[in-house]
Amino acid sequence: MIEEIKVHKNKETQRFRCSLLHREAGYLVLSYHAEQPGRIKDIVIPPGSTTIAHYWAERGYVLWRMYGPDSSLIGTLFHICRDVFITETAVQYLDLIIDIWIPADGETRVLDEDELEECRQQGLVSNEEITWIEEQKNIILNNTVEILKGLWTATN
């Protein structure tokens, strides 16, 4: 088991126990099985779903692919982040609020821009971080197909 540690700017740190699927230098793939329903804004992730999570030490995002109990793809979620640290027993990162949701059958959505603005106004996010977030958002939106093609899969 490996622990995912998601540090937030505006809420408590979250921790999840995950199964290791793949490890190489600077890249980690984990699996998380959800017994309870989850929610990403207005998107419901049903109980029994599995998330395959990809972490890179040198990228400004982590990527989760979510599959329903029937193994069908629900969608892909990018978390814009910084400071991804991968160790033998954990992966930790600083979540920078903005997420990008790509449903299996719909339009790409940038999530939490209102939350980012609130954090900016409260002084929780610096101007440098706002610039970083915008850069990473553009990288993801302009390179989604290439990023998804480069993912490790169990058939690799």
N, C-alpha and C positions, 0 to 999 in steps of 0.2 A: 504494500500500500504506500501511496505517496499522498501527502497533504497539499492541497491547493490553498494558498493564503492570498486572499484578495483584499488589499488595503484600499480603503476609500478616503476621499477628501472630506466627505460630509456625513459619514455614518460609520457604524462599527465595522471592524474588520470581519470578513467572512472566512470560514474554514470548511473545506470539504475533503472527505477521505475518498481517494480515487485509486483505480487500478492502473498499473503501468502497462501500456501496450507497446511502446517503442521509445528507445533512447539513443541519441547520438550526440556528438559534441554540439552544444548550444541549441539542441532541439529535443523536445519531449512531447510524447503523445499519451494522453491519459483517457480513461473511460470513467464516467460517473453515471450510476443508475439511480434514478429518482423514484422513490416509493410514493412521494407526495406530489400533487400537482404543483407546477411552477407557473410563474407569470413574468412576462417581459412586456411592460406597458399593457396593451390590450390583447396580447397574444398569450393564450393558455397552452402550457406544455403539460400534457396528460400524465397521470401517474403511470409508472412502468416505462417511462421514456429513458433513453440512453443518450448521453452527450459524449461525443468524442472531441476532446479538447487538445488543441495544438499550441505549443509555447515555444517561442524563439528568444534566445537571450539578446539578440541584436536587432529585433524589430520593435516597432512602436505600436504593436497590437498583439492580442491573442485571439484565437479563432475557435469557436465552438460550433460543431455540426450536431444538430439535435434530431434524433430519430424517435418516432413513436413506438408504442408497444408492439406494433406490427412490423417494425424495422423500416418503415417508410420515412424518407427525409421530411422533417417538418420545416427546417430552415437552417440558415447559417447566421451566426452572430459574431461580429467582430467587436471586441472591446478595445478601444484606444487606451494605451497604457504607457508606462515608463518603468524602468528599473526592474526588468524581469530577471530574477535570480533562480537558477536551477541548481539544486543540490541533489544528493543521493536520496534524501527523504522528503523533499518538499520543492514546490515551485511557488515563488512569491512575486507579486507585481503590484504597482501602484495604478489603480484604475483611474483614468482621467475622464470619467463621466459619460462621454459620448460613445454610443454604440451604433453599429450599423447592422440592420436586420435585413436579410435576404430570404424571404419565404420561398419554399419549394415551387410555388406557383403564383407569384405575384411581384409587385414592384418593390424595389429596394427602398428602405426607409432609414433616414438618419434619426436616431432617437435621443432624447434627453437634452436637446439644445436649450430648453427652458431651465432645466436644472443647472446646466453649465453657466447660464447667465446669472442665476441666483448665487452660485458659488463665486463667480467673478465679483459680483456686487458685495459679497460678504468678505472678500479678500482671501478666500480659500484657494483660488487659482490665480497664478501670476500671468502677466502679459506674455512672458516667455512660454508658459504652458499653453496658453490660448493659441499662440503661433504654432507650437508643436502639434496640438490637436488638429488644427486646420491642415497642416502638412500631411499628417497621417491619414486624415479623412480623404484627402485628394489621392494619396497613394492607393488606398483601398478601393475607392470608387473607380479609379482609372486602370486598375490592374487586377480586378476581382477574378477574372477567368484564369490568368496566369498563376495567381496565388492558389486557387483551388486545384489547378492541375499539378502543382508542386507538392501537394500534401502527401504525407505517408499514408498508405492504406494497408490493411491486413493482407492484401494481395500483392503488395510490392515484393 
